[in-house]
Amino acid sequence: MASAEIEALIAAAGRTVDWLLREQREDGSFGPERQDLAYYYKAPSLLSLAGHARAADRLIDYVAQAYQQRDGSFRGEDGHQTKDTVLPQYAGYIDGWLAIAAQRMGRFDIARPAWAHLRRFAHPREGGFCMAGPARGDGSDVIELLTTAHLGLTALYCGELPLALSAGQCLRTFWERQPAADERLYLRMDDHGDLITDFPEDQAALHVIERSQPHQAWFFVGYPIAFLVQLTRATATAVHMAAANLDTAESYADFALGCHESIFSDHSAHKVGWGLGLLAWADGEPRFGQGALKIAKHLVDTQSETGQWQGEGPEYTSFDQSVEAARWLIEMAVSLP
């Protein structure tokens, strides 16, 4: 990728970081009126990655003091994480972001209890991670694709390679059990390892990606790509294992590249760009790098002058999505050839 293109990605991320730093207060927070965890959970990772270690440390300190519970999870005083209607359905998502950030920052006082809580989400038989919370073992657990990738990556960062490997195997199982992978990707399996293909129509967006349809929740397919590439890196000395992880990542990536063309112009594809960028680094296939670059360019083109995205919705959503988009722009600037 040309240096000018790399610089454009870094500059766009820098605008978001500058905006975030302007919003931060002395106590590390974004102000007393911003209490929803959706404002906070991705920001320490971005600030740390962008080289603002002190600001990141103040922020994660604030989050830990204000929200981390005795069991290691993160909750407000009312027992809830966010007013967002979707995030609470994915019980490990917010906690996983904060556990990874704390681990990368060396804040083991925060990361260790957070991971102690999250590792209990591991499904004892299928190897993935449960969507709704710690595995219950009563037959009602649901294993979910994004949760498995996200907590699998958290396991990698927190040093539990066996659980990360089990998550990778579960993602292979998800792929192998798809009844029509050329048409759709089902995102959940039940406690017995059977894909959940029957669900209310109004909940389809969180259960399946329809390959030929526009404006799907593309991030569901992006995270498995990224995690499997990172797992490939972690297993590089075990050649056959690494090859299997990379092959599965490529299967998900080829599915993504064959989706409706809106995948390259929807904000929700930022994780796909991240995953494709990592995959381009790992196997050198031009089609993956080209796909990542198209997504990255769209993100740059749709950023506001102040460095934000998704400004038409609730403010906490704009914080959430702006921070994440900037995070992946930095990752793509590093990984794209």
C-alpha positions in Angstrom: 0.0 0.0 0.0 1.3 3.5 -0.9 2.6 5.6 2.0 0.1 8.3 1.3 -2.7 5.8 1.8 -1.2 4.6 5.1 -0.8 8.2 6.2 -4.5 8.9 5.5 -5.5 6.0 7.8 -3.2 7.2 10.5 -4.4 10.8 10.2 -8.0 9.8 10.4 -7.4 7.8 13.5 -5.4 10.7 14.9 -8.4 13.0 14.5 -10.5 10.7 16.6 -7.8 10.4 19.3 -7.4 14.2 19.4 -11.2 14.5 19.9 -11.2 11.9 22.6 -8.4 13.6 24.5 -10.3 16.9 24.4 -13.3 15.2 26.0 -11.3 13.6 28.8 -11.5 15.2 32.2 -8.9 15.2 35.0 -10.4 12.2 36.8 -10.0 10.2 33.6 -13.7 10.2 32.7 -15.5 11.9 29.9 -17.6 13.9 32.3 -20.3 13.2 34.9 -23.1 13.3 32.4 -21.5 10.4 30.5 -22.0 7.3 32.7 -23.0 4.7 30.2 -20.2 2.1 29.7 -20.6 2.4 26.0 -18.7 5.7 26.2 -15.7 4.0 27.8 -15.1 0.4 27.1 -13.2 0.7 23.8 -11.4 4.0 24.5 -8.4 2.7 26.7 -7.4 0.4 23.9 -7.4 3.2 21.3 -5.5 5.7 23.5 -2.9 3.1 24.5 -2.4 2.0 20.9 -2.1 5.6 19.7 0.7 6.3 22.2 -1.2 8.2 24.9 -0.2 5.9 27.8 -1.0 8.3 30.6 -4.4 9.2 29.3 -5.2 5.5 28.7 -4.1 4.7 32.3 -6.2 7.5 33.8 -9.2 6.3 31.8 -8.9 2.6 32.7 -8.3 3.6 36.3 -11.6 5.5 36.3 -13.5 2.6 34.6 -12.1 0.1 37.1 -13.0 2.3 40.1 -16.4 3.2 38.9 -17.6 0.0 37.3 -15.5 -3.1 38.1 -17.3 -5.5 40.4 -16.0 -8.0 42.9 -16.4 -10.8 40.4 -14.3 -8.9 37.8 -17.1 -7.9 35.6 -18.0 -4.2 34.8 -21.4 -2.9 35.8 -22.9 0.4 36.8 -24.5 1.0 40.2 -27.8 -0.2 38.8 -26.3 -3.5 37.7 -26.5 -2.6 34.0 -23.7 -1.8 31.5 -25.4 0.3 28.9 -28.7 1.6 27.6 -27.9 0.2 24.2 -30.5 -2.5 23.3 -28.1 -5.0 21.6 -24.9 -4.9 23.6 -26.4 -6.4 26.8 -27.3 -9.6 24.9 -23.6 -10.3 24.4 -22.6 -10.5 28.1 -18.9 -10.9 27.6 -18.4 -8.2 24.9 -17.8 -5.1 27.0 -15.8 -7.0 29.6 -13.6 -8.6 26.9 -12.6 -5.2 25.4 -11.6 -3.9 28.9 -9.7 -7.1 29.8 -7.7 -7.0 26.6 -6.9 -3.3 27.0 -5.9 -3.8 30.7 -3.7 -6.8 29.8 -2.0 -4.9 27.0 -1.3 -1.9 29.3 0.1 -4.0 32.1 -2.8 -3.3 34.4 -3.0 -6.8 35.6 -4.9 -5.7 38.7 -7.8 -5.0 36.3 -7.2 -7.7 33.7 -6.8 -10.7 35.9 -10.2 -10.5 37.7 -11.9 -9.5 34.5 -10.5 -12.7 32.8 -11.3 -14.8 35.8 -14.9 -13.8 35.2 -14.8 -14.2 31.4 -13.1 -17.6 31.3 -16.2 -19.1 32.9 -18.1 -18.3 29.7 -16.2 -21.2 28.0 -18.5 -24.0 26.9 -17.2 -27.3 28.3 -17.9 -29.5 25.2 -18.1 -27.4 22.1 -15.1 -25.3 22.9 -16.6 -21.9 22.1 -17.9 -19.2 24.5 -21.5 -18.7 25.7 -23.3 -15.6 24.7 -25.4 -14.9 27.7 -22.8 -15.4 30.5 -20.9 -18.1 32.3 -21.8 -21.6 31.1 -24.7 -22.9 33.1 -24.5 -26.6 32.0 -28.3 -27.1 32.1 -28.7 -27.5 28.4 -29.8 -23.9 27.8 -26.4 -22.4 26.8 -26.1 -20.7 23.4 -22.6 -20.5 21.8 -22.2 -17.5 19.5 -19.8 -16.7 16.7 -18.6 -13.2 17.6 -18.5 -14.0 21.4 -16.3 -17.0 20.6 -13.9 -15.0 18.5 -13.9 -12.1 21.0 -13.3 -14.1 24.1 -10.9 -16.4 22.2 -8.8 -13.3 21.5 -9.1 -12.3 25.1 -7.9 -15.8 26.1 -4.9 -15.3 23.8 -4.0 -11.9 25.4 -4.5 -13.3 28.9 -2.2 -16.2 28.3 -4.7 -19.1 28.1 -3.7 -20.7 24.8 -5.8 -23.9 25.4 -9.0 -21.9 25.6 -8.0 -19.9 22.6 -7.3 -23.1 20.7 -10.7 -24.5 21.7 -12.3 -21.3 20.4 -10.5 -21.7 17.1 -11.7 -25.2 16.8 -15.3 -24.0 17.6 -15.1 -21.5 14.8 -14.0 -24.3 12.4 -17.0 -26.3 13.6 -19.3 -23.3 13.0 -18.0 -23.1 9.4 -18.1 -26.9 8.7 -21.7 -27.2 10.0 -23.1 -24.4 7.8 -25.8 -26.0 5.6 -25.5 -23.4 2.8 -22.3 -21.3 3.3 -22.6 -20.0 -0.2 -25.8 -18.3 0.7 -25.8 -17.5 4.5 -23.9 -17.8 7.7 -25.7 -18.8 10.9 -24.2 -17.2 14.0 -25.4 -19.3 16.9 -25.4 -22.9 18.0 -27.3 -24.6 20.9 -25.9 -26.5 23.8 -25.6 -29.7 21.7 -23.6 -28.0 18.9 -26.5 -27.7 16.4 -26.8 -24.5 14.5 -29.8 -22.4 15.4 -31.6 -21.9 12.2 -35.1 -21.2 13.5 -35.7 -17.8 15.1 -38.2 -14.9 14.9 -38.0 -12.9 11.7 -37.5 -9.6 13.6 -34.4 -11.1 15.2 -32.8 -12.4 12.0 -30.1 -9.6 11.9 -28.5 -11.1 15.0 -28.8 -14.8 14.0 -27.7 -14.9 10.3 -25.8 -13.1 7.6 -27.6 -13.3 4.3 -24.8 -13.2 1.7 -26.8 -11.6 -1.1 -28.6 -9.0 1.0 -27.4 -5.5 1.7 -26.7 -3.9 5.1 -26.1 -7.0 7.2 -24.3 -6.9 10.5 -21.0 -7.5 8.8 -18.9 -7.3 12.0 -20.1 -10.8 12.9 -18.0 -12.3 10.1 -15.1 -9.9 10.6 -14.1 -10.9 14.1 -13.6 -14.6 13.4 -11.2 -13.7 10.5 -9.1 -11.4 12.8 -9.0 -13.9 15.7 -8.1 -16.8 13.6 -5.2 -14.9 12.1 -3.9 -14.0 15.5 -4.3 -17.6 16.6 -2.3 -18.5 13.5 0.5 -16.3 14.8 0.2 -17.8 18.3 0.6 -21.4 16.8 3.3 -20.5 14.2 5.6 -23.2 15.5 2.9 -25.9 15.2 2.8 -25.8 11.4 -0.3 -28.0 10.8 -2.3 -26.2 13.5 -1.4 -22.8 12.2 -2.3 -23.9 8.7 -5.7 -25.1 9.8 -6.4 -21.8 11.6 -5.3 -19.8 8.6 -7.4 -21.9 6.2 -10.5 -21.3 8.4 -9.8 -17.6 8.4 -9.6 -17.6 4.6 -13.0 -19.4 4.4 -14.7 -16.7 6.4 -12.8 -14.0 4.4 -13.9 -15.5 1.1 -17.5 -15.6 2.4 -17.2 -11.9 3.3 -15.7 -10.9 -0.1 -18.6 -12.7 -1.8 -21.2 -10.8 0.1 -23.4 -7.9 -1.2 -21.3 -5.0 -2.3 -22.6 -2.9 0.6 -20.1 -4.6 2.8 -17.5 -2.1 1.4 -19.6 0.9 2.2 -21.3 0.1 5.6 -19.8 1.3 8.8 -20.5 -2.0 10.4 -17.8 -3.6 8.2 -15.0 -2.1 10.2 -14.1 -5.4 11.8 -14.1 -7.0 8.3 -11.5 -4.5 7.3 -9.4 -5.3 10.4 -9.7 -9.1 9.7 -8.9 -8.8 6.0 -5.9 -6.5 6.7 -4.5 -9.1 9.2 -5.1 -11.9 6.7 -3.4 -10.0 3.9 -0.3 -9.7 6.2 -0.5 -13.5 7.0 -0.9 -15.0 3.5 0.0 -12.2 1.1 -3.2 -12.7 -1.0 -3.9 -9.4 -2.8 -7.7 -9.8 -2.7 -7.7 -9.6 1.1 -5.6 -6.4 1.2 -7.7 -4.8 -1.5 -10.9 -5.6 0.4 -9.5 -4.1 3.6 -8.4 -1.0 1.8 -11.8 -0.4 0.3 -13.4 -0.6 3.7 -10.7 1.7 5.2 -11.1 4.3 2.5 -14.9 4.4 3.1 -14.3 4.9 6.8 -11.9 7.8 6.1 -14.4 9.3 3.6 -17.3 9.2 6.1 -15.5 10.6 9.1 -16.6 14.0 10.4 -14.2 16.9 10.6 -14.0 16.4 14.4 -13.0 12.7 14.0 -16.3 11.1 14.7 -18.7 8.6 13.0 -22.3 7.7 13.6 -23.2 11.2 14.8 -26.9 10.8 14.0 -27.6 8.3 16.8 -27.2 8.4 20.6 -24.0 10.1 21.7 -22.7 6.9 23.4 -23.1 5.1 20.1 -21.0 7.7 18.4 -18.3 7.3 21.0 -18.4 3.6 20.8 -18.3 3.4 17.0 -15.9 6.3 16.5 -13.3 4.8 18.9 -13.6 1.3 17.3 -13.3 2.6 13.7 -10.2 4.6 14.6 -8.8 1.5 16.4 -9.1 -0.6 13.3 -7.7 2.1 11.0 -4.5 2.0 13.0 -4.5 -1.8 12.9 -5.0 -1.8 9.1 -2.3 0.9 8.6 0.1 -1.5 10.4 -0.9 -4.8 8.8 -1.6 -3.9 5.1 1.3 -4.6 2.8 
